[in-house]
Amino acid sequence: MSQASIEIVREFFTANGFFVLHNDDILLVKNSLKKEESLSERFVLSADSVSGIDNGMVRVVSWHTMKFTPGVLQKNPEIFDFASEENVQLARKSFLEEPFIRILVIPAFPASDDLRKKSEDIMKARGIDRAITFPSIVSGLINKIESRHVYQSSVNEVLRILKFYRFFAEEEQNLPF
């Protein structure tokens, strides 16, 4: 578990209008904004599609040097421990019995469509409702940061300074990595 990665994901959800409760390596997120659209049926979320989430239980897997191939997922069942009955009960209680989805934040999917589909199938079979990649999270957060606004969060403040000094080109911010 990387605290820095969890903080970046927490700031991403906060910047998108969510209340965030941090419990060990799990984030419970509740959308505070009135939604214009419902959650997409696509398994892989984008930075923009998170607005369709009402409530979510989020696990950040910060193995940034790995792609989440079927082999990686099968050899590392601890990835799915956050979807245990104990954590699900905690989420139900926290969301006052409102429905929620289980979201896995991962570094990357395999490049091959076939392997990507197999990875998605394994995640679904293990109780994961949606996944989002870490590059989508970072890109989405950078896009929310205003270079002339001062932030209380050290994560957001570092991103603001980097953005102010143009370490992120406009084209880079729009790429899904």
C-alpha positions in Angstrom: 0.0 0.0 0.0 1.4 3.4 -1.0 0.1 6.3 1.1 1.0 8.7 -1.7 -1.1 6.8 -4.2 -4.0 6.6 -1.9 -3.8 10.4 -1.2 -3.8 11.1 -5.0 -6.9 9.0 -5.5 -8.6 10.6 -2.4 -7.9 14.1 -3.9 -9.2 13.0 -7.3 -12.6 11.9 -5.8 -12.7 15.0 -3.6 -12.1 17.2 -6.6 -14.9 15.5 -8.4 -17.4 16.4 -5.6 -17.2 13.2 -3.5 -17.1 12.9 0.3 -14.3 10.5 1.1 -13.8 8.4 4.2 -10.3 6.8 4.4 -10.3 3.4 6.3 -6.9 1.6 6.1 -6.3 1.0 2.4 -10.0 1.4 1.4 -11.7 4.6 0.4 -15.4 5.0 0.8 -16.7 7.6 -1.6 -20.1 9.3 -1.7 -21.1 11.6 -4.5 -22.3 15.0 -3.1 -23.3 16.5 -6.4 -26.6 16.0 -8.2 -25.8 13.7 -11.1 -26.7 14.6 -14.7 -26.0 11.2 -16.0 -26.1 7.6 -14.8 -23.1 5.4 -14.4 -21.9 4.0 -17.7 -22.2 0.2 -18.3 -18.5 0.1 -19.3 -16.4 -1.8 -16.8 -13.4 0.6 -17.1 -14.2 4.0 -15.8 -12.7 7.3 -17.2 -12.0 10.4 -15.2 -15.2 11.9 -16.5 -17.5 8.9 -15.9 -16.9 8.8 -12.1 -19.6 11.5 -11.9 -22.2 8.7 -12.4 -21.2 7.0 -9.2 -23.4 7.4 -6.2 -21.4 5.4 -3.6 -18.3 3.4 -4.0 -15.8 1.3 -2.0 -12.4 2.0 -3.6 -9.2 0.0 -3.4 -6.0 1.4 -4.7 -3.4 -1.1 -5.9 -0.3 0.9 -6.4 2.0 -1.6 -8.1 2.9 1.0 -10.7 5.4 -1.2 -12.6 2.8 -3.9 -13.4 0.0 -4.4 -15.9 -2.9 -6.3 -14.5 -2.8 -9.3 -16.7 -4.8 -12.4 -16.0 -1.7 -14.0 -14.6 -1.0 -11.2 -12.2 -4.6 -11.2 -11.0 -4.6 -15.0 -10.5 -1.3 -15.1 -8.7 -2.2 -12.2 -6.3 -5.6 -13.0 -4.8 -4.9 -10.4 -2.0 -5.8 -7.7 -4.6 -9.5 -8.7 -4.0 -9.4 -8.9 -0.2 -11.0 -5.5 0.1 -14.2 -7.0 -1.3 -14.4 -9.3 1.8 -17.7 -9.6 3.6 -16.3 -7.7 6.6 -15.5 -4.7 4.4 -18.8 -4.9 2.5 -20.6 -4.8 5.8 -18.6 -1.7 6.8 -19.5 -0.1 3.5 -23.2 -1.0 3.8 -23.2 0.6 7.3 -21.3 3.7 6.2 -23.7 4.2 3.2 -26.8 3.6 5.4 -27.7 0.5 3.3 -27.7 2.5 0.1 -26.2 0.6 -2.9 -22.6 1.0 -3.7 -20.1 -0.3 -6.2 -16.6 -1.9 -5.7 -13.9 0.0 -7.6 -10.4 -1.2 -8.2 -7.7 1.4 -9.0 -4.9 -0.2 -10.9 -1.8 1.0 -12.8 -2.7 -0.5 -16.2 -4.5 -3.2 -18.2 -2.8 -5.3 -20.7 -2.5 -3.8 -24.2 -4.0 -6.8 -25.9 -7.8 -6.7 -26.2 -8.0 -10.4 -25.5 -5.9 -10.2 -22.3 -7.7 -7.0 -21.2 -11.1 -8.8 -21.5 -9.8 -11.8 -19.6 -8.5 -9.4 -16.8 -11.9 -7.7 -16.7 -13.7 -11.1 -16.5 -11.5 -12.2 -13.6 -12.2 -8.9 -11.7 -15.9 -9.2 -12.2 -15.8 -12.9 -11.0 -14.0 -11.7 -7.9 -16.7 -9.1 -7.0 -15.3 -6.0 -8.7 -17.9 -3.8 -10.3 -15.7 -1.2 -12.0 -12.0 -0.4 -12.5 -10.1 2.8 -13.3 -6.5 3.2 -14.2 -4.1 5.3 -12.2 -3.1 7.4 -15.2 -6.8 8.3 -15.7 -6.9 9.4 -12.0 -3.8 11.5 -12.2 -4.8 13.1 -15.6 -8.3 13.8 -14.2 -6.9 15.4 -11.1 -4.4 17.5 -13.0 -7.3 18.7 -15.2 -9.2 19.8 -12.1 -6.3 21.8 -10.7 -6.2 25.5 -11.3 -2.7 27.0 -11.5 -3.7 30.3 -9.8 -5.6 28.8 -6.9 -4.0 27.9 -3.6 -4.8 24.5 -2.2 -4.7 23.2 1.4 -3.9 19.7 0.2 -0.1 19.1 -0.3 -0.9 16.8 -3.3 -3.0 19.4 -5.0 -0.5 22.2 -4.2 2.4 20.2 -5.8 0.3 19.6 -8.9 -0.7 23.3 -9.0 2.9 24.4 -8.8 3.9 21.9 -11.6 1.0 23.1 -13.7 1.8 26.8 -13.1 5.4 26.3 -14.3 4.0 24.3 -17.3 5.4 20.9 -16.5 2.2 19.6 -18.0 1.6 20.5 -21.6 -2.1 21.0 -22.6 -1.9 18.0 -24.9 -0.6 15.8 -22.2 -3.4 16.6 -19.9 -6.0 15.5 -22.4 -4.3 12.1 -23.1 -5.6 9.0 -21.3 -1.9 7.9 -21.1 
